[in-house]
Amino acid sequence: MAVQWSRSGLDLHLQTSTGEGLRAGLEVALRDAVRSGRLPPGTRLPSSRTLASDLGVSRGTVTQALDQLVAEGYLESKPRSGLRVAPQPAPPVETPRPSHATLPAVPGIDLRSGFPDLAVFPRRQWLAATRHILRTAPNTAFGYRDRSGAVELRQALAEYLGRARGVAAAPAHIVVCAGYAHALRLVCQVLRHHAGAGSVIVFEDPTEPDYPELVEQLGHRARRLPVDDDGLIVDRLTDESAVVVTPAHQYPLGVTLSPARRVELVSWARRSGGFIVEDDYDGEFRYDRRPVGALQGMASDRVIYVGTTSKTIAPGLRLAWLVLPGGLVTPLQEATRWDESYVNVIDQLVLTRLIQTGELDRHIRHCRTRYRRRRDLLGQAVTERLPYARLSGIAAGLHAVLQLPDQAGSEASLLGHLERRGVHVEGLSPFYHQRQNAPPAIVIGYATPAEHTFRHALGTLVDALRERMPTAPG
Ligand SMILES: Cc1ncc(COP(=O)(O)O)c(C=O)c1O
């Protein structure tokens, strides 16, 4: 027997089996609901009078059942607020291996890479744009939408990407998706049709390790090719079906793909029929000069461009986009046919509004000023106080790699030392296919700490590093 009752606008649904007596059935149903977490601690229960009337049983039966559950510790009686679900022992939780996207918070100074400064999320502008959308959007806006994304957003992105990143994008070639990893998943699905299962996708070495793992899970083979000061060493490519690159700011080393390598990479793609996946994850943030335009602008027929709001606004938005070569538009739309992880339309229209009003550009400029200052302070601290260390790559993005002398000790012992001083950074080695190939270095994410704590965070890191370089002068 399924029973439903309501009180003060709250509906509660209980499944009671028919075999037991009324009282026992009610006890079992409530116990199950509490144990399974469906009725979480603190949930207020209707009064015994209401329950009895909704269930069509005597009040005495209900009271006896509730008393039993109080005695067993499932419910508690609070003066003036009636019966509530009592606090329950927490069920054991399985802790997954922390991945790039799910770094748990750490106590102390968090200088791990991957996050923008979440304190500058444009709350006011987001709210104003949401108000505007809810006031002005027609009712039809909230129905099922084009799976490629709201046409308004695709039009705004075409304008923004052309202007800010040199991407040649017609709105019909843009697909809105739920983050870079989602984009990569869609690309893998398309490549399965194009090049067959088991095709080879090349990644830079070092790279974010989640991504090769993802493509292997989706049935492709991941291969790594090394990176030098000019970016990916392109002449080792042969007949792979795709290569994934971070040309504006190699992740994590921070170099750019040189003009000669860009030309070489595009001619490889044209010659072999392979595709280039351009991960433009932080291309808006360059501090020493104007950002280099996207590779896609050189070869819109061979480059699958992916951009994201994860660095410019916040990763929690899960809002990103692909710009596709013409020949991949229909196959990718086919791939999204069974894909339900598309972005909700209100967020899409809010972002559209932020682009149209210039608020996104203003926000990015504000962040750029802030991150540039932090990158400058980091550079200055390294020059003045860590003379045996060197920052690699260009002044850009939200992170930098600090190359260390051998005296700093093994990566594990150095990270342990920094943690004891309250500083959390990542070592470089997990980004390499063969960890032993990594030079001694740490990856410093400088965007995460709150603005007023940044100097202290940096000072603590540098002091702790100096303790590992006892011969450092100054
Ligand atoms: C190399 C790289 N690409 C892309 C992204 C963005 O990922 P997403 O859009 O899934 O948040 C990140 C995020 O940190 C990254 O490090």
Ligand as a Chemical Component Dictionary entry (heavy atoms), coordinates in Angstrom:
data_LIG
# 
_chem_comp.id                   LIG 
_chem_comp.type                 NON-POLYMER 
_chem_comp.pdbx_formal_charge   0 
_chem_comp.three_letter_code    LIG 
# 
loop_
_chem_comp_atom.comp_id 
_chem_comp_atom.atom_id 
_chem_comp_atom.alt_atom_id 
_chem_comp_atom.type_symbol 
_chem_comp_atom.charge 
_chem_comp_atom.model_Cartn_x 
_chem_comp_atom.model_Cartn_y 
_chem_comp_atom.model_Cartn_z 
_chem_comp_atom.pdbx_ordinal 
LIG C1 C1 C 0 44.365 21.710 -19.447 1  
LIG C2 C2 C 0 42.966 22.063 -19.092 2  
LIG N1 N1 N 0 42.044 22.086 -20.031 3  
LIG C3 C3 C 0 40.748 22.414 -19.763 4  
LIG C4 C4 C 0 40.350 22.729 -18.502 5  
LIG C5 C5 C 0 38.929 23.113 -18.248 6  
LIG O1 O1 O 0 38.175 22.048 -17.909 7  
LIG P1 P1 P 0 36.593 22.186 -17.663 8  
LIG O2 O2 O 0 36.036 23.088 -18.731 9  
LIG O3 O3 O 0 36.113 20.763 -17.797 10 
LIG O4 O4 O 0 36.425 22.736 -16.298 11 
LIG C6 C6 C 0 41.253 22.689 -17.476 12 
LIG C7 C7 C 0 40.793 22.986 -16.119 13 
LIG O5 O5 O 0 41.499 23.136 -15.173 14 
LIG C8 C8 C 0 42.611 22.355 -17.779 15 
LIG O6 O6 O 0 43.542 22.338 -16.824 16 
# 
loop_
_chem_comp_bond.comp_id 
_chem_comp_bond.atom_id_1 
_chem_comp_bond.atom_id_2 
_chem_comp_bond.value_order 
_chem_comp_bond.pdbx_ordinal 
LIG C1 C2 SING 1  
LIG C2 N1 SING 2  
LIG C2 C8 DOUB 3  
LIG N1 C3 DOUB 4  
LIG C3 C4 SING 5  
LIG C4 C5 SING 6  
LIG C4 C6 DOUB 7  
LIG C5 O1 SING 8  
LIG O1 P1 SING 9  
LIG P1 O2 DOUB 10 
LIG P1 O3 SING 11 
LIG P1 O4 SING 12 
LIG C6 C7 SING 13 
LIG C6 C8 SING 14 
LIG C7 O5 DOUB 15 
LIG C8 O6 SING 16 
# 
